[in-house]
């Protein structure tokens, strides 16, 4: 069931991709800690980067949804205007015949 929901929701698949890459990066970073003597800075940067990427994915979709709703409403208004224009044209034809 979770496999189907991730196919329908691109946010879930993007989050899974982000954390998959982050896990691989952590697997590479942790053995490098003694070699680079950086302490936990590298793993923390990986975790913060993945967290920021995940937040960006989940927050940006709200803005896209608002934009989609605005565009859908605009299409509805244009369809109504076309229907009105067709009605006016039919009324102007002699005998009210259809096009």
Buried (B, 14 or more C-beta within 10 A) or exposed (E): EEEEEBEEEEEBBBBEEBBEBBEEBBEEBEEEBEEEEBEEEBBEEBBEBBEEBBEEBEEEBEEEEEEEEEEEEEEEEEEEEEEEEEEEEEEEEEEEEEE
